[in-house]
Amino acid sequence: MQNATYEQKDPLLIYKFESFQLFKTMVDKINKDVLSFLLKAHIPLRENQERPNLAAREENRRKPDMSRMNTSRSDLSTSAGEPKSQAPVHVEKKVGRNDPCPCGSGKKFKNCHGTV
C-alpha cells in the first residue's frame, strides 16, 4: 500500500484487493473453526423416541377428520339458496395533482390539500 503512488497504481484498487484478501482469509478461518467444532461435537440420536411417534402419526393420517363433516342437509340448502350480500363499493373520481382543488380556493390541488 505504501509504494502504490510510486508504482502509479490507484491506491483505492490496491486497498480493495488487500481488504478482499483479508475478508477471504477471515471467512475461511470461520468455516474451518465451525467445521472442526461440528465434527468434534457429540449429538445424541433420538431414534428410539421418534419411532412410536411415527406409528401414531400414521394412524392419525388414516382416520378421516369427522369434525368437519358435521353439517346437516338443512344447513347446506339454506346457505346455497341465499346469495351473500356485498357492501357497495364507493368509487369517487380522484383529483389530479394539477386540477383545481375541490375546496374552492382556486389553487392547484398539489399546492392546497395535496401537499404531503
Secondary structure, DSSP 8 states (H G I E B T S, - for coil): -GGGTTTT--HHHHHHHHHHHHHHHHHHHHHHHHHHHHHH------HHHHHHHHHHHHHHHHS--GGGG---HHHHHHHHHS--------------TTSB-TTSSSSBTTTTT---
